[in-house]
Amino acid sequence: MSGKAGGRSGHGLPGNRWDLVRDEPHRFPTVSVVIPYYEQPRQLENVLTALRMQTYPADLIEIVVADDGSTPALVRADVTVVRQEDKGFRAAAARNLGASASTGEVLCFLDADTVPEPGYITALTRLPSIVPDALTVGRRLHADLAEVADLGRWFADPPEVDEPGWLADAYRGTADLLTVDHTSYRWIISAVMCCTRALFDELGGFDESFVGYGGEDWELANRAFHAGAVFARVPGATAWHDGPDWAGRSPDDDERRRAKNGEALSLARLVTDPAARRHGLIFDIPDLVAVVDTDGHSSASLLRTVSSVLSFADCGVWLQGSAADLAATWGAADSRIHVGAVPPRVLARSRCRLHVSGRVFFEADSVRTLVGLLSDDVGTVTVSGVDVTMRSSRSIGRAQRWRTDDLFGAVHVDGAEAGIVLSPREPDLSW
């Protein structure tokens, strides 16, 4: 899949500048609509009826319904149906199953109770058709569709309703996700989400450890952001959820709170957003990955470097180089310190990466200062006087995909002014 992005043919977009894409796709790609389903025959019928009304070329649309263990099993001749055993609510696994059974170049995810307007697929697939690492989200409205007998007539004069306030405020404040940061994964909803198959496969799909309501879309979006995906909200791609927003589904506040707490607990182990980890716990996937080159260190100087890096609490340190075994002389039992390569699952989820070479010492807030300089406009921070580089995972992912480092800006700071200095080979550790 290829195309022009604001005149930048065969090149990634800088930052999150989807507004630079002013062209239309040079061709319509094949689209697979993936629908997780569980015992919703009436609602599914509405979705399938709406998909037959799309303005997108019908011969390029494939529909795959992933049955999450319904009783009786879903049987339809007009769409592809795949099925998994009923082991509880497993939307993440169902979406992955549906995607694996599909063939389209672009994947549109819809829920079985979310009915798309006729122009939905055309609008939502436009950007991924041109920018292969784009992740788009549509506009989800809520209405009671139980008594709607004629969708075509209903779409011609739908009710005037607003998006849920939490989403409307977010999209308004970010200009439809033109302005993004590490919290923007929260505005991606899998019920109205679209991306290329190439991006979905690169990410590894949804995390199937999510069982129960919610969280799997935020986790996928978080990984996509750190991989350098371009986020965009497409207000012209509207789909109607048959029923109220989550906040209106149950009058029981405790029930809603239990469900949201379960979602929060599932996310905190995988999403390194500081807001998700404000309780101070340490997880095996850190917010900051620090790679420390141990060459030229003594046991004491390495300890001083590593301990100063760990002044940033949500951090994992990976020791590499010829002197990595010196850490064994400390007698420490700190689960944040590792020897060897950083695991791919950690790199895929951590927000930023620090590389340190030499006997570097960071004062108390120095690492936090470097992290704070990263943004969607700044992907790299270098430091004078020492061999220290801080990079956002997002900028690294984009650079690897497009084989260029010019898609995010860089800043340079003075090491001494930032409290980052060289330490002697034998610092005084006594007290």
Wavefront OBJ file of the C-alpha trace (Angstrom):
o trace
v 0.000 0.000 0.000
v 1.403 3.353 -0.929
v 0.330 6.898 -1.552
v 1.139 10.549 -1.118
v 1.032 12.215 2.268
v 1.087 15.970 1.859
v 3.497 15.604 -1.042
v 5.765 13.276 0.949
v 5.651 10.129 -1.156
v 6.995 6.987 0.519
v 7.837 8.892 3.687
v 6.409 8.964 7.196
v 4.592 11.913 8.681
v 6.354 14.184 11.164
v 4.912 14.011 14.662
v 1.181 13.426 14.446
v 0.582 15.725 11.489
v -2.195 13.843 9.743
v -3.453 17.242 8.604
v -0.633 17.255 6.037
v -2.434 14.476 4.151
v -4.571 16.349 1.660
v -4.692 13.779 -1.135
v -7.224 11.045 -1.680
v -6.160 7.379 -1.942
v -4.901 6.502 -5.395
v -6.991 3.332 -5.157
v -9.520 1.726 -2.816
v -7.846 -1.006 -0.732
v -9.655 -4.155 0.292
v -11.273 -3.746 3.708
v -12.078 -6.416 6.274
v -14.739 -5.511 8.833
v -14.107 -7.592 11.969
v -17.038 -7.943 14.386
v -16.840 -9.741 17.752
v -20.221 -11.263 18.578
v -21.987 -12.911 21.499
v -25.703 -13.754 21.331
v -26.822 -10.463 19.735
v -28.744 -11.615 16.626
v -31.055 -8.584 16.334
v -28.250 -6.079 16.802
v -25.932 -7.952 14.437
v -28.628 -7.909 11.777
v -28.715 -4.114 11.987
v -24.926 -3.927 11.643
v -24.890 -6.210 8.606
v -27.761 -4.303 7.002
v -25.844 -1.058 7.492
v -22.689 -2.572 6.003
v -24.638 -3.476 2.854
v -25.555 0.228 2.570
v -21.967 1.524 2.566
v -20.774 3.969 -0.099
v -17.469 2.071 -0.250
v -17.223 -0.406 -3.185
v -19.117 -3.487 -2.028
v -16.792 -5.930 -3.791
v -13.881 -4.634 -1.699
v -15.582 -5.188 1.676
v -15.183 -8.481 3.519
v -17.152 -9.125 6.719
v -15.841 -11.500 9.379
v -17.883 -12.195 12.505
v -15.998 -13.738 15.424
v -18.409 -15.635 17.649
v -17.233 -15.558 21.281
v -18.883 -18.874 22.152
v -22.586 -18.100 21.645
v -25.287 -20.700 22.352
v -26.494 -21.582 19.838
v -23.487 -20.948 17.646
v -23.919 -18.243 15.052
v -24.580 -19.592 11.555
v -24.746 -17.265 8.540
v -24.126 -17.874 4.868
v -23.675 -14.229 3.867
v -20.538 -13.504 5.939
v -17.481 -15.365 7.188
v -18.068 -16.716 10.701
v -15.309 -17.975 12.977
v -15.850 -19.203 16.514
v -13.987 -19.594 19.777
v -14.978 -21.558 22.867
v -16.970 -19.748 25.537
v -14.446 -19.007 28.286
v -15.945 -15.736 29.422
v -15.977 -12.365 27.698
v -12.900 -12.448 25.423
v -13.279 -9.569 22.982
v -9.509 -9.236 22.463
v -9.145 -12.881 21.445
v -12.268 -12.701 19.277
v -10.980 -9.665 17.388
v -7.634 -11.378 16.824
v -9.413 -14.508 15.608
v -11.510 -12.491 13.203
v -8.516 -10.544 11.922
v -6.555 -13.761 11.353
v -9.404 -15.164 9.250
v -9.687 -12.022 7.130
v -7.820 -10.993 3.985
v -8.265 -7.218 3.670
v -5.419 -4.723 3.489
v -7.249 -2.477 5.944
v -9.014 -3.684 9.095
v -12.156 -1.989 10.432
v -13.241 -3.123 13.880
v -16.931 -2.764 14.738
v -18.887 -4.142 17.671
v -21.965 -6.250 17.008
v -24.149 -3.528 18.525
v -22.530 -0.580 16.700
v -24.274 0.367 13.458
v -22.267 2.377 10.880
v -23.750 5.150 8.760
v -23.403 4.691 4.964
v -20.234 6.785 4.613
v -18.497 5.189 7.591
v -15.993 2.889 5.862
v -15.106 5.441 3.188
v -14.317 8.080 5.800
v -12.548 5.880 8.351
v -10.283 4.061 5.870
v -9.116 7.146 3.969
v -6.088 7.964 6.124
v -4.872 4.344 6.595
v -5.209 3.936 2.811
v -2.560 6.642 2.393
v -0.517 6.446 5.614
v 0.196 2.798 6.494
v 0.916 3.518 10.172
v -2.255 5.541 10.811
v -4.723 4.437 13.482
v -8.132 6.074 13.106
v -11.153 6.196 15.393
v -14.669 7.114 14.358
v -17.501 8.954 16.072
v -19.620 6.737 18.321
v -23.099 7.976 19.183
v -25.722 6.247 21.290
v -29.380 5.554 20.562
v -32.058 2.940 21.144
v -32.332 1.110 17.812
v -34.654 -1.670 19.013
v -37.702 -0.243 17.267
v -35.969 0.993 14.089
v -37.544 -0.855 11.165
v -35.916 1.020 8.280
v -32.263 1.962 8.811
v -32.069 3.902 5.556
v -34.904 6.175 6.580
v -33.480 6.445 10.126
v -30.027 7.445 8.831
v -31.660 10.162 6.699
v -32.988 11.837 9.842
v -31.165 10.549 12.936
v -31.802 12.038 16.372
v -29.683 14.945 17.530
v -27.493 13.551 20.301
v -24.054 14.365 21.599
v -21.042 12.128 21.987
v -20.335 11.033 25.561
v -18.883 14.076 27.320
v -15.534 12.500 28.194
v -14.886 11.748 24.518
v -16.272 15.001 23.149
v -14.075 17.002 25.515
v -10.989 14.992 24.572
v -11.482 15.333 20.825
v -12.278 19.018 21.133
v -9.185 19.627 23.254
v -6.877 17.776 20.851
v -8.378 19.027 17.557
v -9.517 15.473 16.724
v -6.213 13.969 17.944
v -4.022 16.263 15.891
v -2.316 17.190 19.170
v -1.349 14.056 21.058
v 0.770 12.910 23.980
v 1.358 9.727 25.963
v -2.211 9.865 27.346
v -3.915 9.898 23.943
v -4.397 6.121 23.864
v -7.438 6.773 26.075
v -9.374 8.235 23.171
v -9.075 5.164 20.910
v -12.128 2.878 21.043
v -12.020 -0.528 19.369
v -15.746 -0.429 18.563
v -15.008 2.212 15.882
v -11.322 1.678 15.102
v -9.388 1.188 11.868
v -5.788 0.497 10.826
v -3.847 -1.326 8.145
v -3.241 -5.025 8.483
v 0.476 -4.265 8.318
v 0.303 -2.085 11.437
v -1.958 -4.541 13.264
v 0.414 -7.422 12.524
v 3.434 -5.345 13.515
v 1.806 -4.626 16.883
v 0.898 -8.276 17.382
v -2.824 -7.605 17.638
v -4.809 -7.285 20.845
v -3.405 -8.632 24.107
v -5.473 -11.743 24.794
v -4.777 -11.644 28.520
v -7.678 -9.176 28.744
v -10.805 -11.063 29.813
v -13.941 -9.191 30.818
v -15.147 -5.746 29.910
v -12.751 -3.104 28.567
v -9.083 -2.224 28.514
v -7.859 -4.171 25.494
v -8.378 -1.238 23.112
v -6.455 1.189 25.352
v -3.614 -1.293 25.690
v -3.374 -1.808 21.927
v -3.559 1.935 21.305
v -0.838 2.535 23.885
v 1.476 0.113 22.069
v 0.554 1.689 18.749
v 1.442 5.140 20.061
v 4.836 3.974 21.310
v 5.417 2.249 17.968
v 4.993 5.621 16.260
v 1.472 5.236 14.879
v -0.320 8.357 13.678
v -3.549 8.882 15.654
v -6.564 10.576 14.068
v -10.192 10.927 15.008
v -12.529 11.001 11.998
v -15.768 12.794 12.940
v -17.284 11.990 9.543
v -17.183 8.261 10.317
v -20.234 7.879 12.555
v -21.546 4.643 14.022
v -24.471 4.265 16.420
v -24.148 2.122 19.510
v -27.459 0.423 20.240
v -27.819 1.403 23.878
v -26.418 3.905 26.386
v -22.804 4.743 27.121
v -21.161 2.687 29.870
v -21.998 5.291 32.503
v -25.693 4.802 31.767
v -25.848 1.016 31.631
v -26.316 0.230 35.310
v -27.897 2.172 38.165
v -25.535 0.373 40.550
v -22.544 2.654 41.192
v -20.641 -0.116 42.948
v -21.098 -2.437 39.965
v -19.761 0.195 37.577
v -16.877 0.966 39.907
v -15.930 -2.711 40.254
v -15.866 -3.106 36.487
v -13.770 0.032 35.980
v -11.416 -0.969 38.801
v -10.895 -4.350 37.166
v -10.073 -2.592 33.920
v -7.654 -0.236 35.700
v -5.847 -3.109 37.410
v -5.493 -4.995 34.119
v -4.084 -1.925 32.395
v -1.630 -0.750 35.062
v 0.682 -3.745 34.560
v 0.981 -3.052 30.827
v 0.364 0.678 30.335
v 3.140 2.832 31.779
v 1.202 6.087 31.778
v 2.046 7.678 35.183
v -1.680 8.263 35.743
v -2.225 4.495 35.667
v 0.550 3.955 38.228
v -0.051 6.646 40.788
v -0.200 4.101 43.626
v 3.566 3.627 43.627
v 3.752 -0.078 42.781
v 6.620 -1.505 40.732
v 5.728 -3.524 37.619
v 7.917 -5.649 35.365
v 7.290 -3.268 32.433
v 8.769 0.122 33.385
v 7.918 3.554 32.072
v 11.593 4.239 31.376
v 14.025 1.680 29.965
v 17.614 2.609 30.833
v 20.450 0.811 29.040
v 23.750 1.298 30.853
v 27.002 0.477 29.080
v 29.221 -0.961 31.816
v 32.548 -0.676 29.980
v 35.113 1.317 31.987
v 33.251 0.983 35.265
v 34.365 -0.257 38.652
v 31.842 -1.920 40.923
v 31.481 1.300 42.901
v 31.096 3.633 39.914
v 28.565 1.323 38.291
v 26.558 1.246 41.500
v 26.595 5.028 41.653
v 25.462 5.361 38.027
v 22.685 2.784 38.329
v 21.361 4.074 41.631
v 21.240 7.627 40.276
v 19.279 6.451 37.213
v 16.832 4.709 39.533
v 16.011 8.024 41.152
v 13.322 7.936 38.460
v 11.078 5.460 40.253
v 9.277 3.743 37.363
v 12.473 2.625 35.687
v 14.168 -0.594 34.664
v 17.931 -0.761 34.124
v 19.546 -3.188 31.705
v 23.298 -3.580 32.115
v 25.250 -4.338 28.960
v 28.930 -4.552 28.140
v 32.042 -6.236 29.504
v 31.558 -5.300 33.172
v 27.876 -6.173 33.568
v 28.696 -8.944 36.034
v 29.954 -6.341 38.510
v 26.373 -5.920 39.653
v 26.611 -9.302 41.360
v 29.139 -7.849 43.804
v 26.542 -5.507 45.280
v 24.504 -8.253 46.922
v 21.322 -6.401 45.958
v 17.907 -7.920 45.300
v 16.436 -5.148 43.187
v 13.997 -6.441 40.563
v 14.491 -3.292 38.495
v 18.092 -4.230 37.577
v 18.758 -6.698 34.754
v 21.702 -7.943 32.700
v 21.526 -8.345 28.918
v 19.109 -7.351 26.183
v 15.813 -5.606 26.872
v 12.875 -7.959 26.151
v 10.757 -6.967 23.129
v 7.540 -6.925 25.221
v 9.143 -4.272 27.427
v 10.369 -2.165 24.511
v 6.904 -2.309 22.955
v 5.247 -0.778 26.014
v 7.767 1.506 27.716
v 7.332 5.216 27.078
v 10.981 6.287 26.803
v 14.536 4.960 26.623
v 17.698 6.268 28.204
v 21.155 5.251 27.003
v 24.083 5.901 29.330
v 27.727 5.242 28.549
v 30.524 6.074 30.962
v 30.606 6.833 34.678
v 27.629 9.195 34.676
v 25.903 10.500 37.785
v 22.379 11.976 37.751
v 21.244 14.298 40.503
v 17.829 13.647 42.062
v 15.571 15.201 39.388
v 17.886 14.999 36.368
v 16.367 11.929 34.746
v 12.867 13.289 35.300
v 13.937 16.536 33.622
v 15.079 14.648 30.519
v 11.838 12.662 30.382
v 9.869 15.886 30.685
v 11.559 17.340 27.602
v 10.131 14.625 25.349
v 6.920 15.408 23.474
v 5.330 14.678 20.127
v 7.509 17.462 18.742
v 10.695 16.316 20.510
v 11.793 12.707 20.185
v 15.456 12.944 21.267
v 17.323 14.716 24.056
v 21.136 14.754 24.035
v 23.380 15.985 26.852
v 26.699 17.823 26.543
v 29.719 16.682 28.564
v 28.471 13.108 28.989
v 27.406 10.259 26.711
v 23.686 10.329 27.552
v 20.711 10.174 25.171
v 17.014 10.101 25.997
v 14.568 9.082 23.273
v 10.842 8.483 23.138
v 9.851 4.987 22.096
v 7.454 6.681 19.687
v 10.243 8.386 17.759
v 12.284 5.184 17.673
v 9.356 3.180 16.301
v 8.645 5.724 13.574
v 12.336 5.961 12.637
v 12.671 2.191 12.327
v 9.556 1.933 10.164
v 10.519 4.715 7.753
v 14.320 4.411 8.066
v 14.783 8.072 8.887
v 15.390 10.111 12.031
v 13.924 13.418 10.865
v 10.272 12.852 11.812
v 10.596 14.170 15.376
v 12.625 17.080 16.697
v 15.646 16.985 18.993
v 16.885 19.207 21.804
v 20.282 19.528 23.474
v 20.872 20.339 27.137
v 23.970 21.267 29.096
v 24.903 18.375 31.357
v 26.244 20.421 34.255
v 23.205 22.704 34.285
v 20.903 19.666 34.287
v 22.814 18.037 37.159
v 24.390 15.300 35.031
v 28.127 14.870 35.535
v 30.921 12.326 35.252
v 31.786 10.375 38.362
v 35.299 9.196 39.351
v 36.206 5.589 38.732
v 36.298 5.009 42.467
v 33.641 7.230 44.044
v 33.407 7.324 47.837
v 30.569 5.075 48.930
v 31.409 5.241 52.629
v 29.272 6.916 55.274
l 1 2 3 4 5 6 7 8 9 10 11 12 13 14 15 16 17 18 19 20 21 22 23 24 25 26 27 28 29 30 31 32 33 34 35 36 37 38 39 40 41 42 43 44 45 46 47 48 49 50 51 52 53 54 55 56 57 58 59 60 61 62 63 64 65 66 67 68 69 70 71 72 73 74 75 76 77 78 79 80 81 82 83 84 85 86 87 88 89 90 91 92 93 94 95 96 97 98 99 100 101 102 103 104 105 106 107 108 109 110 111 112 113 114 115 116 117 118 119 120 121 122 123 124 125 126 127 128 129 130 131 132 133 134 135 136 137 138 139 140 141 142 143 144 145 146 147 148 149 150 151 152 153 154 155 156 157 158 159 160 161 162 163 164 165 166 167 168 169 170 171 172 173 174 175 176 177 178 179 180 181 182 183 184 185 186 187 188 189 190 191 192 193 194 195 196 197 198 199 200 201 202 203 204 205 206 207 208 209 210 211 212 213 214 215 216 217 218 219 220 221 222 223 224 225 226 227 228 229 230 231 232 233 234 235 236 237 238 239 240 241 242 243 244 245 246 247 248 249 250 251 252 253 254 255 256 257 258 259 260 261 262 263 264 265 266 267 268 269 270 271 272 273 274 275 276 277 278 279 280 281 282 283 284 285 286 287 288 289 290 291 292 293 294 295 296 297 298 299 300 301 302 303 304 305 306 307 308 309 310 311 312 313 314 315 316 317 318 319 320 321 322 323 324 325 326 327 328 329 330 331 332 333 334 335 336 337 338 339 340 341 342 343 344 345 346 347 348 349 350 351 352 353 354 355 356 357 358 359 360 361 362 363 364 365 366 367 368 369 370 371 372 373 374 375 376 377 378 379 380 381 382 383 384 385 386 387 388 389 390 391 392 393 394 395 396 397 398 399 400 401 402 403 404 405 406 407 408 409 410 411 412 413 414 415 416 417 418 419 420 421 422 423 424 425 426 427 428 429 430 431
